């Protein structure tokens, strides 16, 4: 078991567990013609819950089957062998016409650069160094004392 379980799985488990507890509590309470008084939304919710529980059971059984098969075939190892010569002659010739520059251009077209707001590179600090000067500096757009 992992140290930190998957949050979505845990949440789904808690929803199913809470629903089952709700169903069990409803069965313990006395019944008063539930089928006649139940609204259509309640019946749909109940049917949806039962279908979820059936899906959960099917997935649980499928996971057990897959686990058994994985254990059965765990000792199988694929081997790497070259392609037989008579099959290699059947392969079509690869014609590659795209250059690395073409790929770079396609990537640049697919991912345009981000346009960040431009700032003055000479005056990047919060307190401008030219603010303490008596005359305005041509490098700073803020001027003295501004």
C-alpha positions as CSV (number, residue, x, y, z in Angstrom):
1,X,0.0,0.0,0.0
2,X,1.3,3.5,-0.8
3,X,2.2,6.0,1.9
4,X,-0.1,8.6,0.2
5,X,-3.1,7.0,-1.6
6,X,-4.6,8.5,-4.7
7,X,-7.0,11.3,-3.6
8,X,-9.6,10.6,-6.3
9,X,-9.7,6.9,-5.4
10,X,-10.1,7.6,-1.8
11,X,-12.9,10.1,-2.5
12,X,-14.7,7.7,-4.7
13,X,-14.4,5.0,-2.0
14,X,-15.8,7.3,0.6
15,X,-18.7,8.3,-1.6
16,X,-19.6,4.6,-2.2
17,X,-19.2,3.8,1.5
18,X,-21.4,6.7,2.5
19,X,-24.0,5.7,0.0
20,X,-24.1,2.2,1.3
21,X,-24.4,3.4,4.8
22,X,-27.3,5.6,3.8
23,X,-29.0,2.7,2.1
24,X,-28.5,0.5,5.1
25,X,-29.9,3.2,7.4
26,X,-32.9,3.6,5.1
27,X,-33.7,-0.1,5.3
28,X,-33.6,0.0,9.1
29,X,-36.2,2.8,9.3
30,X,-39.9,1.8,9.0
31,X,-41.3,1.9,5.5
32,X,-44.4,3.8,4.5
33,X,-45.2,3.0,0.9
34,X,-41.9,4.3,-0.3
35,X,-42.5,3.3,-4.0
36,X,-45.6,5.4,-4.2
37,X,-44.3,8.4,-2.4
38,X,-40.8,8.4,-4.0
39,X,-40.2,11.1,-6.5
40,X,-38.8,10.4,-9.9
41,X,-35.5,12.0,-9.0
42,X,-35.1,9.6,-6.0
43,X,-35.8,6.6,-8.2
44,X,-33.3,7.8,-10.8
45,X,-30.7,8.4,-8.0
46,X,-31.3,4.9,-6.7
47,X,-31.0,3.3,-10.1
48,X,-27.8,5.3,-10.7
49,X,-26.4,4.1,-7.5
50,X,-27.2,0.5,-8.3
51,X,-25.6,0.8,-11.7
52,X,-22.4,2.3,-10.1
53,X,-22.3,-0.6,-7.6
54,X,-22.6,-3.1,-10.4
55,X,-19.8,-1.4,-12.3
56,X,-17.7,-1.4,-9.2
57,X,-18.2,-5.1,-8.8
58,X,-17.4,-5.8,-12.4
59,X,-14.2,-3.7,-12.2
60,X,-13.2,-5.5,-9.0
61,X,-13.7,-8.9,-10.6
62,X,-11.8,-7.8,-13.8
63,X,-8.9,-6.6,-11.6
64,X,-8.7,-9.9,-9.8
65,X,-8.7,-11.7,-13.2
66,X,-5.9,-9.4,-14.5
67,X,-3.9,-9.9,-11.4
68,X,-4.2,-13.7,-11.7
69,X,-3.1,-13.5,-15.4
70,X,-0.2,-11.2,-14.5
71,X,1.0,-13.7,-11.9
72,X,0.5,-16.6,-14.3
73,X,2.6,-15.0,-17.1
74,X,5.1,-13.1,-14.9
75,X,7.9,-15.5,-15.9
76,X,7.5,-14.8,-19.7
77,X,10.2,-12.6,-21.1
78,X,10.2,-11.2,-24.6
79,X,13.3,-11.7,-26.6
80,X,14.8,-9.3,-29.0
81,X,15.6,-10.7,-32.4
82,X,16.4,-9.1,-35.8
83,X,13.8,-9.0,-38.5
84,X,14.1,-12.0,-40.9
85,X,15.7,-11.1,-44.2
86,X,12.7,-12.1,-46.4
87,X,10.4,-9.9,-44.2
88,X,12.9,-7.0,-44.3
89,X,12.7,-6.9,-48.1
90,X,8.9,-6.4,-47.9
91,X,9.4,-3.1,-45.9
92,X,8.9,0.1,-47.8
93,X,11.8,2.5,-48.2
94,X,11.6,5.4,-45.7
95,X,11.8,8.7,-47.4
96,X,12.4,11.5,-45.0
97,X,12.1,15.0,-46.5
98,X,11.7,17.1,-43.3
99,X,14.9,18.8,-42.1
100,X,15.6,19.8,-38.5
101,X,15.0,23.4,-39.5
102,X,11.5,22.5,-40.8
103,X,10.8,20.8,-37.5
104,X,12.0,23.8,-35.5
105,X,9.8,26.1,-37.7
106,X,6.8,23.9,-37.2
107,X,7.4,23.9,-33.4
108,X,7.7,27.6,-33.3
109,X,4.5,28.0,-35.3
110,X,2.7,25.6,-33.0
111,X,3.9,27.3,-29.8
112,X,4.0,31.1,-30.3
113,X,6.2,33.0,-27.8
114,X,4.5,34.6,-24.8
115,X,4.1,38.3,-25.0
116,X,5.2,39.7,-21.6
117,X,4.6,43.4,-20.8
118,X,7.8,45.3,-21.6
119,X,9.7,47.1,-18.9
120,X,12.6,49.4,-18.9
121,X,15.8,47.4,-18.2
122,X,17.6,50.4,-16.8
123,X,15.1,51.1,-14.0
124,X,13.9,47.7,-12.7
125,X,14.0,48.3,-8.9
126,X,11.2,49.7,-6.7
127,X,13.3,52.7,-5.6
128,X,14.8,54.1,-8.8
129,X,18.6,55.0,-8.4
130,X,18.1,58.2,-10.3
131,X,15.4,59.4,-8.0
132,X,18.0,60.7,-5.6
133,X,19.8,62.7,-8.3
134,X,19.0,66.4,-8.7
135,X,18.8,66.2,-12.5
136,X,16.7,63.8,-14.5
137,X,18.6,60.9,-16.0
138,X,18.1,60.1,-19.7
139,X,18.1,56.4,-18.8
140,X,15.1,56.5,-16.4
141,X,11.7,57.4,-17.6
142,X,10.5,58.4,-14.1
143,X,12.7,61.4,-13.6
144,X,14.0,62.8,-10.3
145,X,11.8,62.3,-7.2
146,X,9.0,60.6,-9.2
